[in-house]
């Protein structure tokens, strides 16, 4: 039983690898679904390790490797797919072939973030920078947003414009790459007690998640990540005052 958490982590790593292939082969929706399932496995392996008292250095290293693939490389592959399509509008063959590889900056900075996280003793009950699962959630939601953007009108029409524009996608890639290693404090969803004063930001965020999913379904995930960043900034600002 003590090996069960690591087995779950390895399954996360395997499915994350499959998600990379699916995205590059033009199936970003299925890739996104696997990323979502990987996030469930990422939660489950930690919970099992605590329940079975099976935490280990090996488990920690495996967890980071799985996160790098499932939440760094797989989202990069989704953006690579969309960048390839958008780059066809550029009348320059070399740029058409080279620019899509910029998507893998997300994987590069996810790796840097995970390495920093592993040695940063400050990030035990909260985070510094955007967590890799949140980064993955944003990019994995794009295929669903694109599928339903027309039904939601102007609210999600911005995704159509971004994925049709190479400069816009490069900006988003650079922005989220920076956010993962930025000094911006972000809150954790771990709750030690149910007091409103100590969990106000978490409760508000959970409420926004429920409302967003109720109104827009899966395509609201990108919006939820934006809410997470805004609430983190507000939480830091009020804490300082």
C-alpha positions, 0 to 999 in steps of 0.5 A: 500500500505504501507504493500506491501514491507513487503508482498514482503519480506515475499514472499522472505522468503517463497520461500527461505524456499521452496528452502531449501527443494528442495535442500535437496530433490535432486533438486538443480537446482530448488532451485537455480532458486528460490534463483535467484528469491528471489534476485529479490524480495530482490531488489524489496522490498527495491525499493518499500519501497523507492517509497512508503515511507514505510521504517520501523523497522519491514521491516528491521528486516523482510528483514534480516530474509528473507536474512538469509533463502534465501541467507544463509540457501538455499545455505547451503542446496545446499552444503549439497546435494553435500557434502552428495554425495561426502561423500559417497566416505569416508570409514567411516560411521560416517564421511559420516553422519556428514561431510555434516552438515558442509555446514550449516556453511554458514547459521551460518556466514550469520546470523552473517554477517546480525546481524553485518550489522544491527548495523554497521553504516559504511555499508551504501554506501559500505560493509565490507565483502561479502554480503549474496546475493553474497554468495548465487549467488556463491553457487546457480550457482554451479548446472548450472556450473556442468550441462554445465562444460563439454561443456565449457572445462577447464574453469569450469571443476574446479567445477567438481573437487571441488564437487567431493572432500570433502576437497575442498568443506569444504575449499570453505565453510570455505572460504566463511563463513570467507569472509562474516564476513571478514574486506575486504571492498566490493563495492555497486552497488548503483549509486548516479551519472554517473561520471566515476571517482566515479563509475569506479569500478561499470562500470567495474564490469557491463561490466564484468557481461555482457561479462561473461553472454554473453560468458557462460550464467548462469554458469558464476555467480560463476565467476562474484562473484570472479570478484566482490571480486577481483575488491573490493580488487583492489578498496581498494588498489587504494583508499589507494594510 
